[in-house]
Amino acid sequence: MIDPFLSTRRQGSLLADILAAPATRVVALLALCAAYIQGPLTKLFDFPGAVAEMEHFGLHPATLSAAGVIAFELTASAMVLSGILRWLGALSLAVFTLLATFVALRFWEMPAGMERMMATNAFFEHLGLAGAFVLVAITDLTQGARK
């Protein structure tokens, strides 16, 4: 008799193998950190724009704030990607994301309309991003950086 679940088990095994592959982990971590690499590089290449962004959000001194954000995001991303104190880099990015989200995406203060809807969506997307970083930290602390 043909086992109707055999092909499902094989596919599950293939999926497990793909998900367990080191390359999958690298790509997933790179995707998770992408905004924290792209953002500071953009700020670095347009530093006056980065300073203006800090001023817009009321962060003073703006020049020091911009430089600090650039250094922080690149350093924490490098920690997550390299595995060196990955848990600390991931938790740092989670906290940073939450703080930045509450500063930049205050949808509850906006009038109803498209901008509020977009800010609301971005707010909750950022909550998910912070949660993903917490999961990275949990995995690193419980299973080790290289497992």
Secondary structure, DSSP 8 states (H G I E B T S, - for coil): ---TTHHHHHHHHHHHHHHHSHHHHHHHHHHHHHHHHHHHHHHHHTHHHHHHHHHHTT-SSHHHHHHHHHHHHHHHHHHHHH-TTHHHHHHHHHHHHHHHHHHH--GGGS-SSHHHHHHHHHHHHHHHHHHHHHHHHHHHHHH-TT-
